[in-house]
Amino acid sequence: MDLCRNIVDGKVTCDQGVIVGCSGGMYENIVEAAAILKDQSIGNGYFDMSVYASSTPINLAITKNGTATTLMEAGAVMKPAFCGPCFGAGDTPANNALSIRHATRNFANREGSKPGNGQISAVALMDARSIAATAANGGVLTAATDFDYELPTAEDLKYTYDGSVYAKRCYEGFGKADPTAELRYGPNIKDWPEMPALEDDLLVKLCAVIHDPVTTTDELIPSGETSSYRSNPIGLSEFALSRRVPEYVARSKAVRALEEAREKGEVAEEVKAVLDKVGGCACKTTIGSCVFANKPGDGSAREQAASCQKVLGGFANICYEYATKRYRSNCINWGIVPFTMDKSIEFNYEDGDWVYIPGVKAAILEGKEDIPAKVITKAGEVIDLPLQCKGLTDDEKLILKEGCLMNYYAAGYGKA
C-alpha cells in the first residue's frame, strides 16, 4: 500500500468515488450531488465516479426530473439500485487505490472481496456532496463546503414516492398464493431445509466464542466470494464465520447431526452424558449450536448472517448486547433465541462447552425475561448462567416457538 503516490502537488488525489446504498444513495444526496456537478466534468483521468440510487422508485424520480441526466453529462456512471458495492460485488476498489464512498459501513473487507494475492486498497467514508465536489475537481479531495455551487431548494429536495414500478413487477401473493404457478430453479437455487420447532428445553453447544468488542455481519457471513450462493442457503452457510472462526461450520454441522439423530429417537452418548448432569430429558430437549459474541450484528442488514446459523443448526446466540435491532430481529425470524447477559457476568466458557436452558419454550411464551441456564464445561463442571431474553413481542414469541418465521406462517399465524 502506497498512499504517498496519491499526494500530488501537496493535494490528495482519489482514484474512485462511489455514492451507493441505503444511506448514500438517498434522493436528497443524489440531487445535491447533481447540483454540485451541474455543468462540470469529472475529467478523463484515472478518477471515476459511480452513483447507485438506493431504490428503483428513487431511480425513477431522478430520471424523471433530470438529476440522472446532469450526473451523466458530468461523466458519472449511473448504476441500477443495487447494494453490491457494500459487499464487494460492484465497483470493488482497485489494488493500491484510494476510494471515497458514501456507503452504509466501512469495516475490514467490507467494500471488497476477501484480500488475496497481496492485493489491498484504501477505502474512506465520505459524504455524497463532498464526493461530488471531489469529482468536479478532477479527483482532488475536496470538501463540499469548499466548492461554490447553487444549493437545491426545499422543493428540489422534496421526494415523492412512486410505487408503481413495484406494483407492475412484484406479485403480492400473501394470502392468495397461486399453486399453479411454476417456480423455476436453476442448478444453484436450492430450497430451505426443514427447520425444527423448539422443544420444551434447549441444549446448545458453543461452536464459536468471540471476545472482540464488535462482531460484524460481514464476519458472520462474508461478502464477496459468497455472492453467487445467495439463492443457495445450504451452499452459502458453508461460509459462515469463515474469516473469523473457520472451524465454526464443521462444529455446527456435528451438533446438527446430533439433533437429527435425536429426532429419530437416537440419542448420542455425549448428549446423554450432558443431560444426565443436569437432569434433562432428550425427548423434550432441542439440540442446537450457539455463538457467543460480545456485541454481534454490526454492519448491513443481511439476513444471511442469521439464516446461515440456522441452516447449520443454530438455536441460540448469547451476547451482552446486539449491535443492531435488525440483526436481533433476523435471529428471531430464523428461530434463534436472542439471549443476552448482564455485563457484570464474565463469559469464560469455550467452544465445546454446552449450555442447557430448561423450560425455555414456556418461559418465552409467558414473557419471562430472566431465564436461568446451566453451563456444562468440557471438564464436566456445571455452572449456573443467568440469561435474559428481553422485549419479545407476541408474534416473536410464537416465531421462536415454531422454529422460524416460515414455520410461523405455515402454522397459520400472521394472517390478516
LOLUMLO-104049 format. One record per residue (C-alpha): x, y, z; residue number from 1; residue in one letter. Coordinates in nm, 2 decimals. Each point is the difference from the previous one (the first is absolute). Example, Ala and Ser with C-alpha at 12.3 -4.5 7.8 and 13.67 -1.06 7.14 Angstrom:
<sites>
SITE      u      v      w   k r
SITE   1.23  -0.45   0.78   1 A
SITE   0.14   0.34  -0.07   2 S
</sites>
This chain:
<sites>
SITE      u      v      w   k r
SITE   0.00   0.00   0.00   1 M
SITE   0.15   0.33  -0.11   2 D
SITE  -0.24   0.30   0.07   3 L
SITE   0.29   0.24  -0.04   4 C
SITE  -0.05  -0.04  -0.38   5 R
SITE  -0.34   0.17   0.05   6 N
SITE   0.16   0.32   0.12   7 I
SITE   0.06   0.22  -0.30   8 V
SITE   0.12   0.36   0.03   9 D
SITE  -0.10  -0.01   0.37  10 G
SITE  -0.35  -0.12  -0.07  11 K
SITE  -0.16  -0.34   0.06  12 V
SITE  -0.13  -0.16  -0.32  13 T
SITE  -0.26  -0.28   0.00  14 C
SITE  -0.04  -0.28  -0.24  15 D
SITE  -0.37  -0.07   0.04  16 Q
SITE  -0.32   0.15   0.13  17 G
SITE  -0.32  -0.20   0.07  18 V
SITE  -0.34   0.12   0.13  19 I
SITE  -0.19  -0.31   0.09  20 V
SITE  -0.23  -0.19   0.22  21 G
SITE  -0.28   0.06   0.25  22 C
SITE   0.19   0.29   0.15  23 S
SITE   0.20   0.15  -0.28  24 G
SITE  -0.25  -0.05  -0.29  25 G
SITE  -0.29   0.20   0.16  26 M
SITE  -0.19   0.24  -0.22  27 Y
SITE   0.12   0.32   0.18  28 E
SITE   0.37  -0.11  -0.03  29 N
SITE  -0.02  -0.07  -0.37  30 I
SITE  -0.19   0.32  -0.07  31 V
SITE   0.26   0.21   0.18  32 E
SITE   0.29  -0.19  -0.16  33 A
SITE  -0.15   0.09  -0.34  34 A
SITE  -0.03   0.36   0.10  35 A
SITE   0.38   0.00   0.07  36 I
SITE   0.08  -0.17  -0.33  37 L
SITE  -0.24   0.21  -0.22  38 K
SITE   0.20   0.12  -0.30  39 D
SITE   0.32  -0.16   0.15  40 Q
SITE   0.21  -0.29  -0.12  41 S
SITE   0.17  -0.27   0.21  42 I
SITE   0.27   0.00  -0.27  43 G
SITE   0.15  -0.28  -0.20  44 N
SITE   0.28  -0.09   0.24  45 G
SITE   0.02  -0.30   0.23  46 Y
SITE  -0.27   0.11   0.23  47 F
SITE  -0.35  -0.15  -0.06  48 D
SITE  -0.33   0.04   0.17  49 M
SITE  -0.31  -0.22   0.03  50 S
SITE  -0.34   0.08   0.14  51 V
SITE  -0.25  -0.27   0.12  52 Y
SITE  -0.34   0.11   0.12  53 A
SITE  -0.12  -0.18   0.31  54 S
SITE  -0.32  -0.12  -0.16  55 S
SITE  -0.17  -0.03  -0.34  56 T
SITE  -0.26   0.27   0.08  57 P
SITE   0.29   0.24   0.08  58 I
SITE   0.16  -0.09  -0.33  59 N
SITE  -0.33   0.07  -0.17  60 L
SITE  -0.03   0.34   0.17  61 A
SITE   0.35   0.12  -0.09  62 I
SITE  -0.06  -0.12  -0.36  63 T
SITE  -0.32   0.20  -0.03  64 K
SITE   0.14   0.32   0.15  65 N
SITE   0.32   0.01  -0.20  66 G
SITE   0.23  -0.07   0.30  67 T
SITE   0.14  -0.31  -0.16  68 A
SITE   0.06   0.19  -0.33  69 T
SITE   0.20   0.27   0.19  70 T
SITE   0.22  -0.27   0.16  71 L
SITE   0.06  -0.19  -0.33  72 M
SITE   0.08   0.33  -0.18  73 E
SITE   0.27   0.06   0.26  74 A
SITE   0.15  -0.35  -0.07  75 G
SITE  -0.14  -0.19   0.29  76 A
SITE  -0.12  -0.35  -0.07  77 V
SITE  -0.36  -0.08   0.12  78 M
SITE  -0.05  -0.35   0.13  79 K
SITE  -0.32  -0.19   0.09  80 P
SITE  -0.13  -0.01   0.35  81 A
SITE   0.24  -0.26   0.15  82 F
SITE   0.18  -0.03   0.33  83 C
SITE   0.28  -0.19  -0.16  84 G
SITE   0.29   0.24   0.07  85 P
SITE  -0.08  -0.04   0.37  86 C
SITE   0.08  -0.37  -0.01  87 F
SITE   0.26   0.00  -0.28  88 G
SITE  -0.21  -0.09  -0.30  89 A
SITE   0.02   0.33  -0.19  90 G
SITE   0.26   0.28  -0.03  91 D
SITE   0.25  -0.20   0.21  92 T
SITE   0.29   0.24   0.06  93 P
SITE   0.31  -0.07  -0.21  94 A
SITE   0.33  -0.12   0.16  95 N
SITE   0.19   0.28   0.16  96 N
SITE  -0.28   0.24  -0.07  97 A
SITE  -0.16   0.27   0.22  98 L
SITE  -0.38  -0.03  -0.02  99 S
SITE  -0.23   0.26   0.16 100 I
SITE  -0.36  -0.13   0.06 101 R
SITE  -0.32   0.10   0.15 102 H
SITE  -0.10  -0.35   0.09 103 A
SITE  -0.17  -0.17   0.29 104 T
SITE   0.30  -0.12   0.20 105 R
SITE   0.38  -0.02  -0.03 106 N
SITE   0.14  -0.31   0.18 107 F
SITE   0.30  -0.21  -0.09 108 A
SITE  -0.07  -0.19  -0.33 109 N
SITE  -0.34   0.17  -0.01 110 R
SITE   0.04   0.19  -0.33 111 E
SITE   0.16  -0.28  -0.20 112 G
SITE   0.07  -0.37  -0.03 113 S
SITE   0.22  -0.19   0.25 114 K
SITE   0.36   0.12  -0.05 115 P
SITE   0.21  -0.23  -0.20 116 G
SITE   0.32  -0.01  -0.20 117 N
SITE   0.14   0.30   0.18 118 G
SITE  -0.28   0.23  -0.11 119 Q
SITE  -0.11   0.29   0.23 120 I
SITE  -0.18   0.33  -0.04 121 S
SITE  -0.09   0.30   0.21 122 A
SITE  -0.37   0.09   0.05 123 V
SITE  -0.12   0.31   0.18 124 A
SITE  -0.35   0.09   0.09 125 L
SITE  -0.11   0.35  -0.13 126 M
SITE  -0.32   0.20  -0.04 127 D
SITE  -0.15  -0.02  -0.35 128 A
SITE   0.03   0.37  -0.05 129 R
SITE   0.37   0.00   0.07 130 S
SITE   0.04  -0.29  -0.24 131 I
SITE  -0.17   0.20  -0.27 132 A
SITE   0.22   0.30   0.08 133 A
SITE   0.31  -0.22  -0.02 134 T
SITE  -0.13  -0.13  -0.34 135 A
SITE  -0.06   0.36  -0.13 136 A
SITE   0.36   0.07   0.11 137 N
SITE   0.14  -0.29  -0.21 138 G
SITE   0.05  -0.23   0.29 139 G
SITE   0.18   0.24   0.23 140 V
SITE  -0.14  -0.05   0.35 141 L
SITE  -0.24   0.29   0.05 142 T
SITE  -0.26   0.07   0.27 143 A
SITE  -0.34   0.12  -0.13 144 A
SITE   0.03   0.30   0.23 145 T
SITE   0.30   0.11  -0.21 146 D
SITE  -0.19  -0.03  -0.32 147 F
SITE  -0.21   0.28  -0.14 148 D
SITE  -0.34  -0.12  -0.13 149 Y
SITE  -0.36   0.09   0.01 150 E
SITE  -0.18  -0.18   0.29 151 L
SITE  -0.31  -0.19  -0.10 152 P
SITE  -0.32   0.14   0.14 153 T
SITE  -0.23  -0.18   0.24 154 A
SITE  -0.23  -0.07  -0.29 155 E
SITE   0.29  -0.15  -0.20 156 D
SITE   0.08  -0.23   0.30 157 L
SITE  -0.36  -0.11   0.04 158 K
SITE  -0.04  -0.37  -0.09 159 Y
SITE  -0.33  -0.14  -0.11 160 T
SITE  -0.02  -0.38   0.02 161 Y
SITE  -0.14  -0.18  -0.31 162 D
SITE  -0.05  -0.37   0.07 163 G
SITE  -0.14  -0.08  -0.34 164 S
SITE   0.33  -0.17  -0.10 165 V
SITE  -0.06  -0.25   0.28 166 Y
SITE  -0.37  -0.05  -0.07 167 A
SITE   0.08  -0.08  -0.37 168 K
SITE   0.28  -0.25   0.08 169 R
SITE  -0.07  -0.16   0.34 170 C
SITE  -0.27  -0.25   0.06 171 Y
SITE  -0.16   0.06   0.34 172 E
SITE  -0.08  -0.36   0.07 173 G
SITE  -0.05   0.00   0.38 174 F
SITE  -0.33  -0.16   0.08 175 G
SITE  -0.08  -0.07  -0.37 176 K
SITE   0.27  -0.23  -0.11 177 A
SITE  -0.03  -0.15  -0.35 178 D
SITE   0.09  -0.37   0.03 179 P
SITE   0.00  -0.03  -0.38 180 T
SITE   0.29   0.24  -0.04 181 A
SITE   0.32  -0.18  -0.09 182 E
SITE   0.31   0.09   0.21 183 L
SITE   0.30  -0.03  -0.22 184 R
SITE   0.32  -0.11   0.17 185 Y
SITE   0.35   0.02  -0.15 186 G
SITE   0.26  -0.25   0.11 187 P
SITE   0.13   0.23   0.27 188 N
SITE  -0.34   0.10   0.14 189 I
SITE  -0.10  -0.22   0.29 190 K
SITE  -0.30  -0.01   0.23 191 D
SITE   0.03   0.06   0.37 192 W
SITE   0.05  -0.31   0.21 193 P
SITE  -0.27  -0.09   0.25 194 E
SITE   0.04   0.19   0.32 195 M
SITE  -0.09  -0.19   0.33 196 P
SITE  -0.22   0.16   0.26 197 A
SITE   0.12   0.09   0.34 198 L
SITE  -0.06  -0.27   0.27 199 E
SITE  -0.07   0.07   0.37 200 D
SITE   0.38   0.01   0.08 201 D
SITE   0.30   0.11  -0.19 202 L
SITE   0.35  -0.14   0.00 203 L
SITE   0.26   0.20  -0.21 204 V
SITE   0.36  -0.06  -0.06 205 K
SITE   0.24   0.30  -0.03 206 L
SITE   0.14  -0.02  -0.35 207 C
SITE   0.15   0.35  -0.01 208 A
SITE   0.11   0.21   0.29 209 V
SITE   0.11   0.35  -0.11 210 I
SITE   0.12   0.26   0.24 211 H
SITE   0.06   0.28  -0.25 212 D
SITE  -0.17   0.33   0.11 213 P
SITE  -0.23  -0.02  -0.31 214 V
SITE  -0.07  -0.29  -0.25 215 T
SITE  -0.13   0.12  -0.34 216 T
SITE  -0.25  -0.16  -0.23 217 T
SITE   0.28  -0.02  -0.25 218 D
SITE   0.19  -0.22   0.24 219 E
SITE  -0.31  -0.21   0.07 220 L
SITE  -0.05  -0.06  -0.37 221 I
SITE   0.26   0.15  -0.23 222 P
SITE  -0.07   0.20  -0.31 223 S
SITE   0.19  -0.02  -0.33 224 G
SITE   0.05  -0.37  -0.09 225 E
SITE  -0.33  -0.10   0.16 226 T
SITE  -0.22   0.21  -0.23 227 S
SITE  -0.06  -0.29  -0.25 228 S
SITE  -0.15  -0.20   0.28 229 Y
SITE  -0.27   0.25   0.11 230 R
SITE  -0.28  -0.23  -0.14 231 S
SITE   0.16  -0.31   0.14 232 N
SITE  -0.04   0.01   0.38 233 P
SITE   0.18  -0.33   0.06 234 I
SITE   0.30   0.10  -0.22 235 G
SITE   0.01   0.35   0.15 236 L
SITE   0.01  -0.14   0.35 237 S
SITE   0.33  -0.16  -0.07 238 E
SITE   0.16   0.34   0.02 239 F
SITE  -0.15   0.09   0.34 240 A
SITE   0.27   0.16   0.23 241 L
SITE   0.27  -0.12  -0.25 242 S
SITE   0.21   0.31   0.04 243 R
SITE  -0.03   0.01   0.38 244 R
SITE  -0.05  -0.36   0.13 245 V
SITE   0.08  -0.24  -0.29 246 P
SITE  -0.09  -0.30   0.22 247 E
SITE  -0.36   0.12   0.06 248 Y
SITE  -0.17  -0.17  -0.29 249 V
SITE   0.14  -0.35   0.07 250 A
SITE  -0.08   0.04   0.37 251 R
SITE  -0.36   0.11  -0.07 252 S
SITE  -0.06  -0.28  -0.25 253 K
SITE   0.11  -0.25   0.26 254 A
SITE  -0.25   0.14   0.25 255 V
SITE  -0.27   0.01  -0.27 256 R
SITE   0.06  -0.37  -0.05 257 A
SITE  -0.06  -0.06   0.37 258 L
SITE  -0.34   0.17  -0.03 259 E
SITE  -0.09  -0.19  -0.32 260 E
SITE   0.08  -0.33   0.18 261 A
SITE  -0.20   0.10   0.31 262 R
SITE  -0.31   0.07  -0.22 263 E
SITE   0.03  -0.36  -0.11 264 K
SITE   0.02  -0.12   0.35 265 G
SITE   0.37  -0.06   0.00 266 E
SITE   0.17   0.19   0.28 267 V
SITE   0.38   0.03  -0.01 268 A
SITE   0.21  -0.10   0.30 269 E
SITE   0.14   0.36   0.02 270 E
SITE  -0.35   0.14   0.02 271 V
SITE  -0.11  -0.26   0.26 272 K
SITE   0.30   0.08   0.22 273 A
SITE  -0.07   0.37  -0.01 274 V
SITE  -0.37  -0.03   0.07 275 L
SITE   0.07  -0.25   0.28 276 D
SITE   0.20   0.27   0.18 277 K
SITE  -0.29   0.25  -0.01 278 V
SITE  -0.29  -0.24   0.03 279 G
SITE  -0.12   0.07  -0.35 280 G
SITE  -0.20  -0.23  -0.23 281 C
SITE   0.09  -0.03  -0.37 282 A
SITE  -0.36  -0.06  -0.10 283 C
SITE  -0.09   0.36   0.08 284 K
SITE   0.33   0.17  -0.07 285 T
SITE   0.10   0.17  -0.32 286 T
SITE   0.37  -0.03  -0.08 287 I
SITE   0.17   0.28  -0.19 288 G
SITE   0.31   0.21  -0.05 289 S
SITE   0.07   0.34   0.16 290 C
SITE   0.22   0.30  -0.07 291 V
SITE   0.13   0.22   0.28 292 F
SITE   0.12   0.35  -0.09 293 A
SITE   0.02   0.31   0.21 294 N
SITE  -0.19   0.22  -0.25 295 K
SITE  -0.10  -0.17  -0.32 296 P
SITE  -0.18   0.12  -0.31 297 G
SITE   0.15   0.34  -0.09 298 D
SITE   0.00   0.08  -0.37 299 G
SITE  -0.25  -0.06  -0.27 300 S
SITE  -0.35  -0.15   0.03 301 A
SITE   0.09  -0.33  -0.17 302 R
SITE  -0.23  -0.26   0.14 303 E
SITE   0.24  -0.27  -0.10 304 Q
SITE   0.21   0.08   0.31 305 A
SITE  -0.28  -0.17   0.19 306 A
SITE  -0.15  -0.24  -0.25 307 S
SITE   0.34  -0.17  -0.06 308 C
SITE   0.03  -0.06   0.38 309 Q
SITE  -0.35  -0.16  -0.01 310 K
SITE   0.07  -0.21  -0.31 311 V
SITE   0.30  -0.14   0.19 312 L
SITE  -0.22  -0.09   0.30 313 G
SITE   0.04   0.32   0.20 314 G
SITE  -0.27   0.05   0.27 315 F
SITE   0.14   0.28   0.22 316 A
SITE   0.24   0.29   0.02 317 N
SITE   0.14   0.13   0.32 318 I
SITE   0.15   0.35   0.03 319 C
SITE   0.01   0.31   0.23 320 Y
SITE  -0.19   0.20  -0.26 321 E
SITE  -0.10  -0.01  -0.37 322 Y
SITE   0.17   0.26  -0.21 323 A
SITE  -0.31   0.06  -0.21 324 T
SITE  -0.37  -0.07   0.06 325 K
SITE  -0.01  -0.12  -0.36 326 R
SITE   0.24  -0.29   0.06 327 Y
SITE  -0.18  -0.10   0.32 328 R
SITE  -0.33   0.00  -0.19 329 S
SITE   0.16  -0.21  -0.27 330 N
SITE   0.11  -0.25   0.27 331 C
SITE  -0.36  -0.02   0.13 332 I
SITE  -0.15  -0.04  -0.35 333 N
SITE   0.23  -0.31  -0.04 334 W
SITE  -0.09  -0.15   0.33 335 G
SITE   0.33   0.09   0.17 336 I
SITE  -0.07   0.10   0.36 337 V
SITE   0.17   0.34   0.06 338 P
SITE   0.13  -0.04   0.35 339 F
SITE   0.19   0.28   0.17 340 T
SITE   0.20   0.01   0.33 341 M
SITE   0.06   0.27   0.26 342 D
SITE   0.33   0.17  -0.07 343 K
SITE   0.12  -0.08   0.35 344 S
SITE   0.02  -0.37  -0.09 345 I
SITE   0.33  -0.12  -0.14 346 E
SITE  -0.04  -0.26  -0.28 347 F
SITE   0.30  -0.23   0.05 348 N
SITE  -0.14  -0.29  -0.20 349 Y
SITE   0.15  -0.16  -0.31 350 E
SITE  -0.11  -0.17  -0.32 351 D
SITE  -0.11  -0.35   0.08 352 G
SITE  -0.17   0.10   0.33 353 D
SITE  -0.38  -0.06   0.02 354 W
SITE  -0.27   0.24   0.12 355 V
SITE  -0.33  -0.16   0.13 356 Y
SITE  -0.31   0.22   0.02 357 I
SITE  -0.29  -0.19   0.17 358 P
SITE  -0.35   0.11  -0.06 359 G
SITE   0.10   0.25  -0.26 360 V
SITE  -0.31  -0.03  -0.22 361 K
SITE  -0.24   0.06   0.29 362 A
SITE   0.22   0.29   0.12 363 A
SITE  -0.01   0.16  -0.34 364 I
SITE  -0.37  -0.04  -0.05 365 L
SITE  -0.07   0.13   0.35 366 E
SITE   0.22   0.31  -0.06 367 G
SITE   0.25  -0.08   0.27 368 K
SITE   0.31   0.21  -0.07 369 E
SITE   0.23  -0.16   0.25 370 D
SITE   0.07  -0.36  -0.10 371 I
SITE   0.24  -0.21   0.21 372 P
SITE   0.24  -0.23  -0.19 373 A
SITE   0.29  -0.23   0.09 374 K
SITE   0.34  -0.04  -0.17 375 V
SITE   0.14  -0.35  -0.02 376 I
SITE   0.37   0.04  -0.07 377 T
SITE   0.22  -0.25  -0.19 378 K
SITE   0.14  -0.09   0.34 379 A
SITE  -0.34  -0.10   0.12 380 G
SITE  -0.05   0.30   0.24 381 E
SITE  -0.36   0.14   0.02 382 V
SITE  -0.02   0.38   0.05 383 I
SITE  -0.31   0.22   0.03 384 D
SITE  -0.03   0.26  -0.27 385 L
SITE  -0.28   0.26   0.03 386 P
SITE  -0.13   0.09  -0.35 387 L
SITE  -0.25   0.26  -0.12 388 Q
SITE  -0.23   0.02  -0.29 389 C
SITE  -0.16   0.35   0.01 390 K
SITE  -0.27   0.18  -0.19 391 G
SITE  -0.15  -0.28  -0.22 392 L
SITE  -0.32   0.09  -0.17 393 T
SITE  -0.29  -0.25   0.00 394 D
SITE   0.08  -0.09  -0.36 395 D
SITE   0.37  -0.04   0.07 396 E
SITE  -0.08  -0.24   0.28 397 K
SITE  -0.20  -0.22  -0.24 398 L
SITE   0.27   0.02  -0.27 399 I
SITE   0.25  -0.13   0.25 400 L
SITE  -0.24  -0.27   0.12 401 K
SITE  -0.06  -0.12  -0.36 402 E
SITE   0.37   0.00  -0.09 403 G
SITE   0.00   0.29  -0.26 404 C
SITE  -0.22   0.25  -0.18 405 L
SITE  -0.07  -0.25  -0.29 406 M
SITE  -0.13  -0.25   0.25 407 N
SITE  -0.20   0.28   0.17 408 Y
SITE  -0.19   0.07  -0.33 409 Y
SITE  -0.03  -0.37  -0.08 410 A
SITE  -0.17  -0.05   0.34 411 A
SITE  -0.26   0.25  -0.10 412 G
SITE   0.12   0.30   0.20 413 Y
SITE   0.03   0.35  -0.14 414 G
SITE  -0.31  -0.01  -0.23 415 K
SITE  -0.19   0.33  -0.03 416 A
</sites>
